[in-house]
Amino acid sequence: ADTVLTLVFNGDATVVAERAERLDGVERVEREGEKIRVFARESDGLLGTLIETGSQSGLSVRDASSLLPSLETVFLELTGGETTQ
């Protein structure tokens, strides 16, 4: 299952999103203006890389968060099924 990193920069994050798409372990990237969401199987060091990429483009991070996959997410991915409630 994917870890989701969400970063909000102080400007247009297009450059960071484009760089993130080419990084190993990144499954997909979503961008909404100043915010990017990076879905990654391997997230070790990824946050630092994204912050550095933004900094090299003259951007600073206003907010950052990391969401690890839940047990339910992992179960659904492994079984391809749905939970019943």
Backbone as XML, in Angstrom:
<?xml version="1.0"?>
<chain id="A" units="angstrom">
  <residue number="1" name="ALA">
    <atom name="N" x="0.851" y="-1.181" z="0.000"/>
    <atom name="CA" x="0.000" y="0.000" z="0.000"/>
    <atom name="C" x="0.892" y="1.237" z="0.000"/>
  </residue>
  <residue number="2" name="ASP">
    <atom name="N" x="0.339" y="2.331" z="-0.448"/>
    <atom name="CA" x="1.106" y="3.555" z="-0.606"/>
    <atom name="C" x="1.090" y="4.422" z="0.647"/>
  </residue>
  <residue number="3" name="THR">
    <atom name="N" x="2.222" y="5.073" z="0.886"/>
    <atom name="CA" x="2.298" y="6.174" z="1.828"/>
    <atom name="C" x="1.954" y="7.416" z="1.028"/>
  </residue>
  <residue number="4" name="VAL">
    <atom name="N" x="1.194" y="8.328" z="1.625"/>
    <atom name="CA" x="0.815" y="9.551" z="0.933"/>
    <atom name="C" x="1.488" y="10.733" z="1.619"/>
  </residue>
  <residue number="5" name="LEU">
    <atom name="N" x="2.346" y="11.428" z="0.874"/>
    <atom name="CA" x="2.977" y="12.643" z="1.360"/>
    <atom name="C" x="2.242" y="13.827" z="0.746"/>
  </residue>
  <residue number="6" name="THR">
    <atom name="N" x="1.822" y="14.762" z="1.580"/>
    <atom name="CA" x="1.156" y="15.971" z="1.100"/>
    <atom name="C" x="2.004" y="17.166" z="1.491"/>
  </residue>
  <residue number="7" name="LEU">
    <atom name="N" x="2.350" y="17.988" z="0.511"/>
    <atom name="CA" x="3.142" y="19.186" z="0.762"/>
    <atom name="C" x="2.441" y="20.396" z="0.162"/>
  </residue>
  <residue number="8" name="VAL">
    <atom name="N" x="2.478" y="21.499" z="0.897"/>
    <atom name="CA" x="1.948" y="22.766" z="0.403"/>
    <atom name="C" x="3.111" y="23.745" z="0.357"/>
  </residue>
  <residue number="9" name="PHE">
    <atom name="N" x="3.357" y="24.275" z="-0.825"/>
    <atom name="CA" x="4.452" y="25.214" z="-1.029"/>
    <atom name="C" x="3.923" y="26.645" z="-1.047"/>
  </residue>
  <residue number="10" name="ASN">
    <atom name="N" x="4.823" y="27.608" z="-1.085"/>
    <atom name="CA" x="4.431" y="29.011" z="-1.117"/>
    <atom name="C" x="4.294" y="29.543" z="-2.541"/>
  </residue>
  <residue number="11" name="GLY">
    <atom name="N" x="4.090" y="28.652" z="-3.485"/>
    <atom name="CA" x="3.923" y="29.034" z="-4.891"/>
    <atom name="C" x="3.555" y="27.809" z="-5.710"/>
  </residue>
  <residue number="12" name="ASP">
    <atom name="N" x="3.499" y="27.982" z="-7.014"/>
    <atom name="CA" x="3.120" y="26.902" z="-7.927"/>
    <atom name="C" x="4.096" y="25.735" z="-7.811"/>
  </residue>
  <residue number="13" name="ALA">
    <atom name="N" x="3.576" y="24.556" z="-7.508"/>
    <atom name="CA" x="4.406" y="23.375" z="-7.245"/>
    <atom name="C" x="4.581" y="22.470" z="-8.461"/>
  </residue>
  <residue number="14" name="THR">
    <atom name="N" x="4.371" y="22.992" z="-9.661"/>
    <atom name="CA" x="4.477" y="22.185" z="-10.874"/>
    <atom name="C" x="5.841" y="21.527" z="-11.010"/>
  </residue>
  <residue number="15" name="VAL">
    <atom name="N" x="6.901" y="22.282" z="-10.788"/>
    <atom name="CA" x="8.258" y="21.753" z="-10.942"/>
    <atom name="C" x="8.493" y="20.597" z="-9.970"/>
  </residue>
  <residue number="16" name="VAL">
    <atom name="N" x="8.047" y="20.745" z="-8.740"/>
    <atom name="CA" x="8.237" y="19.696" z="-7.736"/>
    <atom name="C" x="7.436" y="18.453" z="-8.120"/>
  </residue>
  <residue number="17" name="ALA">
    <atom name="N" x="6.203" y="18.645" z="-8.587"/>
    <atom name="CA" x="5.358" y="17.515" z="-8.995"/>
    <atom name="C" x="5.989" y="16.763" z="-10.161"/>
  </residue>
  <residue number="18" name="GLU">
    <atom name="N" x="6.510" y="17.485" z="-11.136"/>
    <atom name="CA" x="7.139" y="16.843" z="-12.294"/>
    <atom name="C" x="8.374" y="16.048" z="-11.880"/>
  </residue>
  <residue number="19" name="ARG">
    <atom name="N" x="9.159" y="16.585" z="-10.972"/>
    <atom name="CA" x="10.354" y="15.873" z="-10.481"/>
    <atom name="C" x="9.935" y="14.633" z="-9.689"/>
  </residue>
  <residue number="20" name="ALA">
    <atom name="N" x="8.919" y="14.768" z="-8.869"/>
    <atom name="CA" x="8.448" y="13.653" z="-8.035"/>
    <atom name="C" x="7.995" y="12.474" z="-8.889"/>
  </residue>
  <residue number="21" name="GLU">
    <atom name="N" x="7.376" y="12.748" z="-10.024"/>
    <atom name="CA" x="6.884" y="11.678" z="-10.906"/>
    <atom name="C" x="8.011" y="10.792" z="-11.412"/>
  </residue>
  <residue number="22" name="ARG">
    <atom name="N" x="9.238" y="11.314" z="-11.460"/>
    <atom name="CA" x="10.380" y="10.563" z="-11.987"/>
    <atom name="C" x="11.185" y="9.838" z="-10.907"/>
  </residue>
  <residue number="23" name="LEU">
    <atom name="N" x="10.790" y="9.982" z="-9.658"/>
    <atom name="CA" x="11.550" y="9.376" z="-8.567"/>
    <atom name="C" x="11.179" y="7.909" z="-8.377"/>
  </residue>
  <residue number="24" name="ASP">
    <atom name="N" x="12.177" y="7.099" z="-8.025"/>
    <atom name="CA" x="11.939" y="5.683" z="-7.755"/>
    <atom name="C" x="10.978" y="5.521" z="-6.586"/>
  </residue>
  <residue number="25" name="GLY">
    <atom name="N" x="10.071" y="4.576" z="-6.718"/>
    <atom name="CA" x="9.125" y="4.266" z="-5.647"/>
    <atom name="C" x="7.856" y="5.085" z="-5.679"/>
  </residue>
  <residue number="26" name="VAL">
    <atom name="N" x="7.815" y="6.140" z="-6.498"/>
    <atom name="CA" x="6.620" y="6.983" z="-6.584"/>
    <atom name="C" x="5.648" y="6.357" z="-7.570"/>
  </residue>
  <residue number="27" name="GLU">
    <atom name="N" x="4.434" y="6.123" z="-7.103"/>
    <atom name="CA" x="3.397" y="5.509" z="-7.941"/>
    <atom name="C" x="2.629" y="6.554" z="-8.747"/>
  </residue>
  <residue number="28" name="ARG">
    <atom name="N" x="2.265" y="7.652" z="-8.086"/>
    <atom name="CA" x="1.575" y="8.734" z="-8.801"/>
    <atom name="C" x="1.667" y="10.021" z="-8.003"/>
  </residue>
  <residue number="29" name="VAL">
    <atom name="N" x="1.413" y="11.130" z="-8.696"/>
    <atom name="CA" x="1.475" y="12.459" z="-8.095"/>
    <atom name="C" x="0.232" y="13.230" z="-8.504"/>
  </residue>
  <residue number="30" name="GLU">
    <atom name="N" x="-0.391" y="13.892" z="-7.536"/>
    <atom name="CA" x="-1.523" y="14.779" z="-7.821"/>
    <atom name="C" x="-1.099" y="16.192" z="-7.446"/>
  </residue>
  <residue number="31" name="ARG">
    <atom name="N" x="-1.472" y="17.165" z="-8.263"/>
    <atom name="CA" x="-1.110" y="18.558" z="-7.987"/>
    <atom name="C" x="-2.327" y="19.456" z="-8.084"/>
  </residue>
  <residue number="32" name="GLU">
    <atom name="N" x="-2.448" y="20.348" z="-7.116"/>
    <atom name="CA" x="-3.498" y="21.369" z="-7.114"/>
    <atom name="C" x="-2.847" y="22.689" z="-6.745"/>
  </residue>
  <residue number="33" name="GLY">
    <atom name="N" x="-2.317" y="23.386" z="-7.738"/>
    <atom name="CA" x="-1.678" y="24.678" z="-7.490"/>
    <atom name="C" x="-0.460" y="24.551" z="-6.608"/>
  </residue>
  <residue number="34" name="GLU">
    <atom name="N" x="-0.567" y="25.019" z="-5.361"/>
    <atom name="CA" x="0.549" y="25.004" z="-4.422"/>
    <atom name="C" x="0.686" y="23.674" z="-3.692"/>
  </residue>
  <residue number="35" name="LYS">
    <atom name="N" x="-0.300" y="22.784" z="-3.812"/>
    <atom name="CA" x="-0.310" y="21.525" z="-3.063"/>
    <atom name="C" x="-0.005" y="20.352" z="-3.982"/>
  </residue>
  <residue number="36" name="ILE">
    <atom name="N" x="0.851" y="19.443" z="-3.489"/>
    <atom name="CA" x="1.056" y="18.186" z="-4.208"/>
    <atom name="C" x="0.821" y="17.026" z="-3.240"/>
  </residue>
  <residue number="37" name="ARG">
    <atom name="N" x="0.329" y="15.927" z="-3.799"/>
    <atom name="CA" x="0.169" y="14.674" z="-3.065"/>
    <atom name="C" x="0.978" y="13.631" z="-3.804"/>
  </residue>
  <residue number="38" name="VAL">
    <atom name="N" x="1.887" y="12.981" z="-3.084"/>
    <atom name="CA" x="2.767" y="11.975" z="-3.681"/>
    <atom name="C" x="2.441" y="10.621" z="-3.055"/>
  </residue>
  <residue number="39" name="PHE">
    <atom name="N" x="2.066" y="9.669" z="-3.897"/>
    <atom name="CA" x="1.743" y="8.316" z="-3.463"/>
    <atom name="C" x="2.961" y="7.454" z="-3.762"/>
  </residue>
  <residue number="40" name="ALA">
    <atom name="N" x="3.558" y="6.898" z="-2.711"/>
    <atom name="CA" x="4.822" y="6.188" z="-2.893"/>
    <atom name="C" x="4.868" y="4.880" z="-2.124"/>
  </residue>
  <residue number="41" name="ARG">
    <atom name="N" x="5.429" y="3.880" z="-2.769"/>
    <atom name="CA" x="5.666" y="2.596" z="-2.096"/>
    <atom name="C" x="6.893" y="2.691" z="-1.202"/>
  </residue>
  <residue number="42" name="GLU">
    <atom name="N" x="7.880" y="3.434" z="-1.634"/>
    <atom name="CA" x="9.111" y="3.646" z="-0.867"/>
    <atom name="C" x="9.194" y="5.125" z="-0.526"/>
  </residue>
  <residue number="43" name="SER">
    <atom name="N" x="9.064" y="5.456" z="0.755"/>
    <atom name="CA" x="9.045" y="6.868" z="1.114"/>
    <atom name="C" x="10.282" y="7.321" z="1.878"/>
  </residue>
  <residue number="44" name="ASP">
    <atom name="N" x="11.240" y="6.411" z="2.126"/>
    <atom name="CA" x="12.455" y="6.787" z="2.847"/>
    <atom name="C" x="13.204" y="7.888" z="2.110"/>
  </residue>
  <residue number="45" name="GLY">
    <atom name="N" x="13.393" y="9.019" z="2.774"/>
    <atom name="CA" x="14.127" y="10.140" z="2.199"/>
    <atom name="C" x="13.349" y="10.968" z="1.197"/>
  </residue>
  <residue number="46" name="LEU">
    <atom name="N" x="12.138" y="10.540" z="0.875"/>
    <atom name="CA" x="11.365" y="11.227" z="-0.163"/>
    <atom name="C" x="10.956" y="12.633" z="0.256"/>
  </residue>
  <residue number="47" name="LEU">
    <atom name="N" x="10.529" y="12.806" z="1.495"/>
    <atom name="CA" x="10.109" y="14.123" z="1.956"/>
    <atom name="C" x="11.245" y="15.121" z="1.831"/>
  </residue>
  <residue number="48" name="GLY">
    <atom name="N" x="12.437" y="14.733" z="2.264"/>
    <atom name="CA" x="13.592" y="15.620" z="2.146"/>
    <atom name="C" x="13.911" y="15.980" z="0.712"/>
  </residue>
  <residue number="49" name="THR">
    <atom name="N" x="13.797" y="14.995" z="-0.184"/>
    <atom name="CA" x="14.052" y="15.228" z="-1.607"/>
    <atom name="C" x="13.054" y="16.237" z="-2.175"/>
  </residue>
  <residue number="50" name="LEU">
    <atom name="N" x="11.789" y="16.101" z="-1.802"/>
    <atom name="CA" x="10.757" y="17.016" z="-2.306"/>
    <atom name="C" x="10.965" y="18.429" z="-1.770"/>
  </residue>
  <residue number="51" name="ILE">
    <atom name="N" x="11.315" y="18.540" z="-0.500"/>
    <atom name="CA" x="11.576" y="19.859" z="0.092"/>
    <atom name="C" x="12.783" y="20.508" z="-0.586"/>
  </residue>
  <residue number="52" name="GLU">
    <atom name="N" x="13.843" y="19.726" z="-0.807"/>
    <atom name="CA" x="15.044" y="20.246" z="-1.471"/>
    <atom name="C" x="14.744" y="20.688" z="-2.904"/>
  </residue>
  <residue number="53" name="THR">
    <atom name="N" x="13.942" y="19.896" z="-3.613"/>
    <atom name="CA" x="13.562" y="20.252" z="-4.987"/>
    <atom name="C" x="12.809" y="21.572" z="-5.002"/>
  </residue>
  <residue number="54" name="GLY">
    <atom name="N" x="11.891" y="21.742" z="-4.067"/>
    <atom name="CA" x="11.168" y="23.005" z="-3.968"/>
    <atom name="C" x="12.100" y="24.162" z="-3.667"/>
  </residue>
  <residue number="55" name="SER">
    <atom name="N" x="13.012" y="23.948" z="-2.741"/>
    <atom name="CA" x="13.963" y="24.988" z="-2.361"/>
    <atom name="C" x="14.820" y="25.418" z="-3.544"/>
  </residue>
  <residue number="56" name="GLN">
    <atom name="N" x="15.262" y="24.453" z="-4.356"/>
    <atom name="CA" x="16.065" y="24.764" z="-5.535"/>
    <atom name="C" x="15.269" y="25.568" z="-6.562"/>
  </residue>
  <residue number="57" name="SER">
    <atom name="N" x="13.942" y="25.486" z="-6.474"/>
    <atom name="CA" x="13.074" y="26.240" z="-7.387"/>
    <atom name="C" x="12.572" y="27.535" z="-6.751"/>
  </residue>
  <residue number="58" name="GLY">
    <atom name="N" x="13.126" y="27.880" z="-5.584"/>
    <atom name="CA" x="12.737" y="29.113" z="-4.916"/>
    <atom name="C" x="11.470" y="28.994" z="-4.092"/>
  </residue>
  <residue number="59" name="LEU">
    <atom name="N" x="11.038" y="27.770" z="-3.807"/>
    <atom name="CA" x="9.824" y="27.556" z="-3.025"/>
    <atom name="C" x="10.162" y="27.087" z="-1.617"/>
  </residue>
  <residue number="60" name="SER">
    <atom name="N" x="9.346" y="27.484" z="-0.671"/>
    <atom name="CA" x="9.479" y="26.945" z="0.680"/>
    <atom name="C" x="8.190" y="26.206" z="1.020"/>
  </residue>
  <residue number="61" name="VAL">
    <atom name="N" x="8.305" y="25.276" z="1.953"/>
    <atom name="CA" x="7.164" y="24.455" z="2.346"/>
    <atom name="C" x="6.391" y="25.176" z="3.441"/>
  </residue>
  <residue number="62" name="ARG">
    <atom name="N" x="5.085" y="25.329" z="3.229"/>
    <atom name="CA" x="4.215" y="25.921" z="4.251"/>
    <atom name="C" x="3.614" y="24.860" z="5.152"/>
  </residue>
  <residue number="63" name="ASP">
    <atom name="N" x="3.428" y="23.643" z="4.609"/>
    <atom name="CA" x="2.838" y="22.557" z="5.399"/>
    <atom name="C" x="3.238" y="21.232" z="4.762"/>
  </residue>
  <residue number="64" name="ALA">
    <atom name="N" x="3.422" y="20.212" z="5.594"/>
    <atom name="CA" x="3.754" y="18.876" z="5.097"/>
    <atom name="C" x="3.152" y="17.841" z="6.025"/>
  </residue>
  <residue number="65" name="SER">
    <atom name="N" x="2.662" y="16.746" z="5.441"/>
    <atom name="CA" x="2.135" y="15.652" z="6.251"/>
    <atom name="C" x="2.400" y="14.334" z="5.543"/>
  </residue>
  <residue number="66" name="SER">
    <atom name="N" x="2.413" y="13.277" z="6.342"/>
    <atom name="CA" x="2.644" y="11.936" z="5.829"/>
    <atom name="C" x="1.556" y="11.036" z="6.383"/>
  </residue>
  <residue number="67" name="LEU">
    <atom name="N" x="0.909" y="10.291" z="5.506"/>
    <atom name="CA" x="-0.150" y="9.376" z="5.909"/>
    <atom name="C" x="0.275" y="7.969" z="5.541"/>
  </residue>
  <residue number="68" name="LEU">
    <atom name="N" x="0.521" y="7.158" z="6.553"/>
    <atom name="CA" x="0.914" y="5.774" z="6.326"/>
    <atom name="C" x="-0.328" y="4.936" z="6.030"/>
  </residue>
  <residue number="69" name="PRO">
    <atom name="N" x="-0.161" y="3.865" z="5.276"/>
    <atom name="CA" x="-1.313" y="3.019" z="4.969"/>
    <atom name="C" x="-1.876" y="2.376" z="6.240"/>
  </residue>
  <residue number="70" name="SER">
    <atom name="N" x="-3.205" y="2.294" z="6.303"/>
    <atom name="CA" x="-3.855" y="1.653" z="7.446"/>
    <atom name="C" x="-3.897" y="0.143" z="7.231"/>
  </residue>
  <residue number="71" name="LEU">
    <atom name="N" x="-4.174" y="-0.603" z="8.271"/>
    <atom name="CA" x="-4.313" y="-2.053" z="8.138"/>
    <atom name="C" x="-5.421" y="-2.406" z="7.150"/>
  </residue>
  <residue number="72" name="GLU">
    <atom name="N" x="-6.497" y="-1.624" z="7.176"/>
    <atom name="CA" x="-7.604" y="-1.885" z="6.244"/>
    <atom name="C" x="-7.154" y="-1.677" z="4.800"/>
  </residue>
  <residue number="73" name="THR">
    <atom name="N" x="-6.392" y="-0.613" z="4.559"/>
    <atom name="CA" x="-5.892" y="-0.346" z="3.214"/>
    <atom name="C" x="-5.000" y="-1.475" z="2.727"/>
  </residue>
  <residue number="74" name="VAL">
    <atom name="N" x="-4.123" y="-1.937" z="3.593"/>
    <atom name="CA" x="-3.232" y="-3.033" z="3.229"/>
    <atom name="C" x="-4.034" y="-4.298" z="2.933"/>
  </residue>
  <residue number="75" name="PHE">
    <atom name="N" x="-5.017" y="-4.615" z="3.780"/>
    <atom name="CA" x="-5.856" y="-5.793" z="3.583"/>
    <atom name="C" x="-6.578" y="-5.730" z="2.236"/>
  </residue>
  <residue number="76" name="LEU">
    <atom name="N" x="-7.181" y="-4.595" z="1.942"/>
    <atom name="CA" x="-7.924" y="-4.455" z="0.689"/>
    <atom name="C" x="-7.011" y="-4.593" z="-0.518"/>
  </residue>
  <residue number="77" name="GLU">
    <atom name="N" x="-5.809" y="-4.041" z="-0.409"/>
    <atom name="CA" x="-4.881" y="-4.145" z="-1.534"/>
    <atom name="C" x="-4.419" y="-5.593" z="-1.741"/>
  </residue>
  <residue number="78" name="LEU">
    <atom name="N" x="-4.148" y="-6.281" z="-0.652"/>
    <atom name="CA" x="-3.665" y="-7.658" z="-0.747"/>
    <atom name="C" x="-4.740" y="-8.627" z="-1.221"/>
  </residue>
  <residue number="79" name="THR">
    <atom name="N" x="-5.976" y="-8.413" z="-0.806"/>
    <atom name="CA" x="-7.052" y="-9.334" z="-1.147"/>
    <atom name="C" x="-7.846" y="-8.897" z="-2.364"/>
  </residue>
  <residue number="80" name="GLY">
    <atom name="N" x="-7.729" y="-7.621" z="-2.715"/>
    <atom name="CA" x="-8.524" y="-7.102" z="-3.835"/>
    <atom name="C" x="-9.997" y="-7.071" z="-3.511"/>
  </residue>
  <residue number="81" name="GLY">
    <atom name="N" x="-10.306" y="-7.167" z="-2.242"/>
    <atom name="CA" x="-11.707" y="-7.247" z="-1.815"/>
    <atom name="C" x="-12.188" y="-6.010" z="-1.111"/>
  </residue>
  <residue number="82" name="GLU">
    <atom name="N" x="-13.372" y="-6.133" z="-0.564"/>
    <atom name="CA" x="-13.984" y="-5.057" z="0.197"/>
    <atom name="C" x="-14.292" y="-5.574" z="1.582"/>
  </residue>
  <residue number="83" name="THR">
    <atom name="N" x="-14.313" y="-4.666" z="2.543"/>
    <atom name="CA" x="-14.695" y="-5.069" z="3.884"/>
    <atom name="C" x="-16.213" y="-5.124" z="3.961"/>
  </residue>
  <residue number="84" name="THR">
    <atom name="N" x="-16.716" y="-6.002" z="4.802"/>
    <atom name="CA" x="-18.156" y="-6.083" z="5.012"/>
    <atom name="C" x="-18.450" y="-5.582" z="6.415"/>
  </residue>
  <residue number="85" name="GLN">
    <atom name="N" x="-19.471" y="-4.787" z="6.518"/>
    <atom name="CA" x="-19.806" y="-4.210" z="7.832"/>
    <atom name="C" x="-21.245" y="-4.440" z="8.155"/>
  </residue>
</chain>
